[in-house]
């Protein structure tokens, strides 16, 4: 449900040519079926002339309710269509989680 909300809000706000919202909660120390950690790839003309920080701030503003509630982590990969083409239409993978408390237990 959270994933669909994120997709809907980003679609409405940015009219992206590419939108990928991946629930990566399973990669973290959270209960099964959680919706707390997401990776977003967002390609939009709306990012033209904006630096990465401004792009991320725009996404955070659109997703403010989700970020105040269920979403704990949001990995953002924001591009213009030209930047996306120059990257061969690929965004970096998320790193493996160190596990927070799992790492402390070692």
TIRO-2110 file (N, C-alpha, C; in Angstrom, 1 decimal):
// TIRO-2110
0.8, -1.2, 0.0, N, 1, A
0.0, 0.0, 0.0, CA, 1, A
0.9, 1.3, 0.0, C, 1, A
1.9, 1.3, 0.8, N, 2, A
2.8, 2.5, 0.9, CA, 2, A
3.5, 2.6, -0.5, C, 2, A
3.9, 1.6, -1.0, N, 3, A
4.6, 1.6, -2.3, CA, 3, A
3.7, 2.3, -3.4, C, 3, A
2.4, 1.9, -3.4, N, 4, A
1.5, 2.4, -4.4, CA, 4, A
1.3, 3.9, -4.1, C, 4, A
1.2, 4.3, -2.9, N, 5, A
1.1, 5.7, -2.5, CA, 5, A
2.3, 6.6, -3.0, C, 5, A
3.4, 6.0, -2.8, N, 6, A
4.7, 6.7, -3.3, CA, 6, A
4.6, 6.8, -4.8, C, 6, A
4.3, 5.8, -5.5, N, 7, A
4.2, 5.8, -7.0, CA, 7, A
3.2, 6.8, -7.4, C, 7, A
2.1, 6.8, -6.8, N, 8, A
1.0, 7.7, -7.3, CA, 8, A
1.4, 9.2, -7.0, C, 8, A
2.0, 9.5, -5.9, N, 9, A
2.4, 10.9, -5.6, CA, 9, A
3.5, 11.4, -6.5, C, 9, A
4.5, 10.5, -6.8, N, 10, A
5.5, 10.9, -7.7, CA, 10, A
5.1, 11.0, -9.1, C, 10, A
4.2, 10.2, -9.5, N, 11, A
3.6, 10.2, -10.9, CA, 11, A
2.9, 11.6, -11.1, C, 11, A
2.1, 11.9, -10.1, N, 12, A
1.3, 13.2, -10.2, CA, 12, A
2.2, 14.4, -10.2, C, 12, A
3.2, 14.4, -9.4, N, 13, A
4.1, 15.6, -9.2, CA, 13, A
5.1, 15.8, -10.3, C, 13, A
5.6, 14.7, -10.8, N, 14, A
6.8, 14.8, -11.7, CA, 14, A
6.5, 14.4, -13.2, C, 14, A
5.4, 13.7, -13.4, N, 15, A
5.1, 13.2, -14.8, CA, 15, A
6.4, 12.5, -15.4, C, 15, A
6.9, 11.5, -14.7, N, 16, A
8.2, 11.0, -15.1, CA, 16, A
8.1, 10.1, -16.3, C, 16, A
9.2, 10.1, -17.0, N, 17, A
9.3, 9.1, -18.2, CA, 17, A
9.8, 7.8, -17.7, C, 17, A
10.4, 7.7, -16.5, N, 18, A
10.8, 6.5, -15.8, CA, 18, A
10.5, 6.6, -14.4, C, 18, A
9.8, 5.7, -13.8, N, 19, A
9.5, 5.6, -12.4, CA, 19, A
9.6, 4.2, -11.9, C, 19, A
10.6, 4.0, -11.0, N, 20, A
10.7, 2.7, -10.4, CA, 20, A
10.7, 2.9, -8.9, C, 20, A
9.8, 2.2, -8.2, N, 21, A
9.8, 2.3, -6.7, CA, 21, A
9.9, 0.9, -6.3, C, 21, A
11.0, 0.6, -5.6, N, 22, A
11.2, -0.8, -5.1, CA, 22, A
11.2, -0.8, -3.6, C, 22, A
10.4, -1.7, -3.0, N, 23, A
10.4, -1.9, -1.6, CA, 23, A
11.6, -2.8, -1.3, C, 23, A
12.6, -2.2, -0.5, N, 24, A
13.8, -2.9, -0.2, CA, 24, A
13.8, -3.3, 1.3, C, 24, A
12.7, -3.2, 1.9, N, 25, A
12.6, -3.5, 3.4, CA, 25, A
13.1, -4.9, 3.7, C, 25, A
12.9, -5.9, 2.8, N, 26, A
13.4, -7.2, 3.1, CA, 26, A
14.9, -7.3, 3.3, C, 26, A
15.6, -6.3, 2.8, N, 27, A
17.0, -6.3, 2.9, CA, 27, A
17.5, -5.7, 4.3, C, 27, A
16.6, -5.4, 5.1, N, 28, A
16.9, -4.7, 6.4, CA, 28, A
16.4, -5.5, 7.6, C, 28, A
16.7, -5.0, 8.8, N, 29, A
16.3, -5.7, 10.0, CA, 29, A
14.9, -5.1, 10.4, C, 29, A
13.9, -5.5, 9.7, N, 30, A
12.5, -5.1, 10.0, CA, 30, A
11.6, -6.3, 9.9, C, 30, A
10.4, -6.2, 10.5, N, 31, A
9.5, -7.4, 10.4, CA, 31, A
9.2, -7.7, 8.9, C, 31, A
8.9, -9.0, 8.7, N, 32, A
8.5, -9.5, 7.4, CA, 32, A
7.3, -8.7, 6.9, C, 32, A
7.2, -8.4, 5.6, N, 33, A
6.2, -7.7, 4.9, CA, 33, A
6.2, -6.2, 5.2, C, 33, A
7.3, -5.6, 5.8, N, 34, A
7.3, -4.2, 6.1, CA, 34, A
7.4, -3.4, 4.8, C, 34, A
7.0, -2.1, 4.9, N, 35, A
7.1, -1.2, 3.9, CA, 35, A
7.8, 0.1, 4.5, C, 35, A
9.1, -0.1, 4.7, N, 36, A
9.8, 1.0, 5.4, CA, 36, A
11.0, 1.5, 4.7, C, 36, A
11.6, 0.7, 3.8, N, 37, A
12.8, 1.1, 3.0, CA, 37, A
12.5, 1.0, 1.5, C, 37, A
12.7, 2.1, 0.8, N, 38, A
12.4, 2.1, -0.6, CA, 38, A
13.6, 2.7, -1.4, C, 38, A
13.7, 2.2, -2.6, N, 39, A
14.6, 2.7, -3.6, CA, 39, A
13.8, 3.3, -4.7, C, 39, A
14.1, 4.6, -5.1, N, 40, A
13.3, 5.3, -6.1, CA, 40, A
14.2, 5.7, -7.3, C, 40, A
13.9, 5.3, -8.5, N, 41, A
14.5, 5.8, -9.7, CA, 41, A
13.5, 6.7, -10.4, C, 41, A
13.8, 8.0, -10.5, N, 42, A
12.9, 8.9, -11.1, CA, 42, A
13.5, 9.8, -12.1, C, 42, A
13.0, 9.7, -13.3, N, 43, A
13.5, 10.4, -14.5, CA, 43, A
12.4, 11.4, -15.0, C, 43, A
12.8, 12.7, -14.9, N, 44, A
11.8, 13.7, -15.2, CA, 44, A
12.4, 14.9, -15.8, C, 44, A
11.7, 15.6, -16.7, N, 45, A
12.1, 16.9, -17.2, CA, 45, A
12.1, 17.9, -16.1, C, 45, A
11.3, 17.7, -15.1, N, 46, A
11.2, 18.6, -14.0, CA, 46, A
12.5, 18.8, -13.3, C, 46, A
13.5, 17.9, -13.5, N, 47, A
14.8, 18.1, -12.8, CA, 47, A
15.8, 18.9, -13.6, C, 47, A
15.4, 19.3, -14.8, N, 48, A
16.4, 20.1, -15.6, CA, 48, A
16.8, 21.3, -14.9, C, 48, A
18.1, 21.6, -14.9, N, 49, A
18.7, 22.8, -14.3, CA, 49, A
18.7, 22.7, -12.8, C, 49, A
18.3, 21.6, -12.2, N, 50, A
18.4, 21.5, -10.7, CA, 50, A
19.5, 20.6, -10.2, C, 50, A
20.1, 21.0, -9.2, N, 51, A
21.2, 20.1, -8.6, CA, 51, A
20.5, 19.0, -7.8, C, 51, A
21.3, 18.0, -7.5, N, 52, A
20.8, 16.8, -6.8, CA, 52, A
20.0, 17.2, -5.5, C, 52, A
20.6, 18.1, -4.7, N, 53, A
19.9, 18.5, -3.4, CA, 53, A
18.5, 19.0, -3.7, C, 53, A
18.4, 19.9, -4.7, N, 54, A
17.1, 20.5, -5.0, CA, 54, A
16.1, 19.4, -5.5, C, 54, A
16.6, 18.5, -6.2, N, 55, A
15.8, 17.4, -6.7, CA, 55, A
15.2, 16.5, -5.6, C, 55, A
16.2, 16.2, -4.7, N, 56, A
15.8, 15.4, -3.5, CA, 56, A
14.8, 16.2, -2.6, C, 56, A
15.0, 17.4, -2.4, N, 57, A
14.1, 18.2, -1.6, CA, 57, A
12.7, 18.3, -2.2, C, 57, A
12.7, 18.3, -3.5, N, 58, A
11.3, 18.3, -4.2, CA, 58, A
10.6, 17.0, -4.0, C, 58, A
11.4, 15.9, -4.0, N, 59, A
10.8, 14.6, -3.8, CA, 59, A
10.3, 14.5, -2.3, C, 59, A
11.2, 14.9, -1.4, N, 60, A
10.8, 14.9, 0.0, CA, 60, A
9.6, 15.7, 0.3, C, 60, A
9.4, 16.8, -0.4, N, 61, A
8.2, 17.6, -0.2, CA, 61, A
7.0, 16.9, -0.6, C, 61, A
7.0, 16.2, -1.7, N, 62, A
5.9, 15.4, -2.3, CA, 62, A
5.6, 14.3, -1.4, C, 62, A
6.6, 13.7, -0.8, N, 63, A
6.4, 12.4, 0.1, CA, 63, A
6.4, 12.7, 1.6, C, 63, A
6.2, 14.0, 2.0, N, 64, A
6.3, 14.4, 3.4, CA, 64, A
5.5, 13.5, 4.3, C, 64, A
4.3, 13.2, 3.9, N, 65, A
3.4, 12.3, 4.8, CA, 65, A
4.0, 11.0, 5.0, C, 65, A
4.5, 10.4, 3.9, N, 66, A
5.1, 9.0, 4.0, CA, 66, A
6.3, 9.0, 4.8, C, 66, A
7.1, 10.1, 4.7, N, 67, A
8.4, 10.2, 5.4, CA, 67, A
8.2, 10.5, 6.9, C, 67, A
7.1, 11.0, 7.3, N, 68, A
6.7, 11.3, 8.7, CA, 68, A
6.1, 10.0, 9.3, C, 68, A
5.7, 9.1, 8.5, N, 69, A
5.0, 7.9, 9.0, CA, 69, A
5.8, 6.6, 8.7, C, 69, A
5.3, 5.9, 7.8, N, 70, A
5.8, 4.5, 7.6, CA, 70, A
7.2, 4.4, 7.0, C, 70, A
7.7, 5.4, 6.2, N, 71, A
8.9, 5.3, 5.5, CA, 71, A
10.1, 5.7, 6.4, C, 71, A
11.0, 4.8, 6.5, N, 72, A
12.2, 5.0, 7.4, CA, 72, A
13.4, 5.4, 6.5, C, 72, A
13.5, 4.9, 5.3, N, 73, A
14.6, 5.2, 4.4, CA, 73, A
14.2, 5.3, 3.0, C, 73, A
14.8, 6.2, 2.3, N, 74, A
14.4, 6.4, 0.9, CA, 74, A
15.7, 6.7, 0.1, C, 74, A
16.1, 5.8, -0.8, N, 75, A
17.2, 5.9, -1.6, CA, 75, A
16.7, 6.6, -2.9, C, 75, A
17.2, 7.8, -3.2, N, 76, A
16.7, 8.5, -4.4, CA, 76, A
17.8, 8.5, -5.5, C, 76, A
17.4, 8.2, -6.7, N, 77, A
18.2, 8.3, -7.9, CA, 77, A
17.4, 9.2, -8.9, C, 77, A
17.7, 10.4, -9.0, N, 78, A
16.9, 11.4, -9.8, CA, 78, A
17.7, 11.9, -11.0, C, 78, A
17.1, 11.8, -12.2, N, 79, A
17.8, 12.2, -13.4, CA, 79, A
16.9, 12.9, -14.4, C, 79, A
17.5, 13.7, -15.2, N, 80, A
16.8, 14.2, -16.4, CA, 80, A
16.8, 13.1, -17.5, C, 80, A
15.9, 13.2, -18.5, N, 81, A
16.0, 12.2, -19.5, CA, 81, A
17.4, 12.1, -20.2, C, 81, A
18.1, 13.2, -20.4, N, 82, A
19.4, 13.1, -21.0, CA, 82, A
20.4, 12.5, -20.1, C, 82, A
20.3, 12.7, -18.8, N, 83, A
21.2, 12.1, -17.9, CA, 83, A
21.0, 10.6, -17.8, C, 83, A
19.7, 10.2, -17.9, N, 84, A
19.3, 8.8, -17.8, CA, 84, A
19.9, 8.1, -19.1, C, 84, A
19.8, 8.7, -20.2, N, 85, A
20.4, 8.1, -21.4, CA, 85, A
21.9, 8.0, -21.3, C, 85, A
22.5, 9.0, -20.8, N, 86, A
24.0, 9.0, -20.6, CA, 86, A
24.4, 7.9, -19.6, C, 86, A
23.6, 7.5, -18.7, N, 87, A
23.9, 6.5, -17.8, CA, 87, A
23.5, 5.1, -18.3, C, 87, A
23.1, 5.0, -19.6, N, 88, A
22.7, 3.8, -20.2, CA, 88, A
21.5, 3.2, -19.5, C, 88, A
20.6, 4.1, -19.0, N, 89, A
19.3, 3.8, -18.4, CA, 89, A
19.5, 2.8, -17.2, C, 89, A
20.5, 3.2, -16.4, N, 90, A
20.7, 2.3, -15.2, CA, 90, A
21.1, 3.2, -14.0, C, 90, A
20.5, 2.8, -12.9, N, 91, A
20.9, 3.5, -11.6, CA, 91, A
21.6, 2.5, -10.7, C, 91, A
22.4, 3.0, -9.8, N, 92, A
23.2, 2.1, -8.9, CA, 92, A
22.3, 1.2, -8.0, C, 92, A
22.8, 0.0, -7.7, N, 93, A
22.0, -0.8, -6.8, CA, 93, A
22.3, -0.3, -5.4, C, 93, A
21.3, -0.6, -4.5, N, 94, A
21.5, -0.3, -3.1, CA, 94, A
22.5, -1.2, -2.5, C, 94, A
23.3, -0.7, -1.5, N, 95, A
24.3, -1.5, -0.8, CA, 95, A
23.6, -2.5, 0.1, C, 95, A
24.2, -3.5, 0.5, N, 96, A
23.7, -4.4, 1.5, CA, 96, A
23.6, -3.7, 2.8, C, 96, A
22.6, -4.0, 3.6, N, 97, A
22.4, -3.5, 4.9, CA, 97, A
23.3, -4.1, 5.9, C, 97, A
23.9, -3.3, 6.7, N, 98, A
24.8, -3.9, 7.8, CA, 98, A
24.0, -4.4, 8.9, C, 98, A
22.7, -4.1, 9.0, N, 99, A
21.8, -4.7, 9.9, CA, 99, A
21.6, -4.0, 11.2, C, 99, A
22.2, -2.8, 11.4, N, 100, A
21.9, -2.0, 12.6, CA, 100, A
22.3, -2.9, 13.8, C, 100, A
21.3, -3.3, 14.5, N, 101, A
21.5, -4.1, 15.7, CA, 101, A
22.2, -5.4, 15.4, C, 101, A
22.1, -6.0, 14.3, N, 102, A
22.8, -7.2, 13.9, CA, 102, A
24.3, -7.0, 13.9, C, 102, A
24.7, -5.8, 13.4, N, 103, A
26.1, -5.5, 13.4, CA, 103, A
26.6, -5.3, 14.8, C, 103, A
25.8, -4.7, 15.6, N, 104, A
26.2, -4.5, 17.0, CA, 104, A
26.4, -5.8, 17.8, C, 104, A
25.7, -6.8, 17.4, N, 105, A
25.7, -8.1, 18.1, CA, 105, A
27.0, -8.9, 17.9, C, 105, A
27.8, -8.5, 16.9, N, 106, A
29.0, -9.2, 16.5, CA, 106, A
30.2, -8.9, 17.3, C, 106, A
END
